[in-house]
Amino acid sequence: MSYKLIAIDLDDTLLNDELEISTKNLEALKYAANKGVKIVICTGRASNSVKKYIDIIEDYGSEDFIIVFNGSIITSSQGEIIFKKIIKKELLHKLVDIGRKEDVDIQIYNNDDLYVEKYTDKIKEYEILSGTKANVIDDLKNEETTLKVLYNCDDTTKLDKIKEEIETLYSSEVFVFFSKKNYLEVLCNEGNKGIALEYLANLLALTRKEVIAIGDSENDIYMIEYAGLGVCMKNGRESVRNIANYVTENTNNENGVSEVIYKFI
């Protein structure tokens, strides 16, 4: 099969644990780009959190489109938004109430701006990981919309409870999943990594059989299921490994993305 596009998650996939793209992975991206394959970063991060990696990748090949906020937005490399899906006011306020009830850190997003109601150690950790500065406001319900809601908590029992409640009450309106064990995220039901990737493939007149998707976490399941070749990293969650067409022999710290490129491109 001749693949024309590779959608690649960032954290725990293309990035190693030091949040860097290895030289071997960069060389593999260049190899794929030279073969005419489009490289598309598909991440839960905000656009401004991705920029430094895009700047690096552009030196090694083409980077025409970027999927951010777990598929809520697609932008061109020039920053033009070509796809955007949001959680609207009424539902947003209900999701805020659920997080408050369980006393977890709640994060919401207006484009690249991150808003929280309190600045905690967990928020500080998130800032370091994502490179995104949090804005503290009095009341998240003052916001009209959000691209996603992120519940940030080390107590996974609380997050499991929140997930169950959201799935019970709002399963027809949202997608809810873990992007990391301590990050539970909610998107509107019109946008996820799979929906965004399908939209982009159609825009580029590509079939799903011409697409590879590589990820590791629950938020990657949607694009892994869509792609003609869905790949899970060796270090990925078991639920993701179980639905993938291929699981890498190497982790994100062992250049697993380069393994996929050289094996299938």
Secondary structure by P-SEA (a helix, b strand, c coil): ccccbbbbbcccccccccccccaaaaaaaaaaaaabbbbbbbcccccccaaaaaaaaaaaccccccccccccccccccccccbbbbbccaaaaaaaaaaaaaccbbbbbcccbbbbccccaaaaaaaaaccbbbbbcccccccccccbbbbbccaaaaaaaaaaaaaacccccbbbbbccccbbbbbcccccaaaaaaaaaaaaccccccbbbbbccccaaaaaaaccbbbbcccccaaaaaacccccccccccaaaaaaaaacc
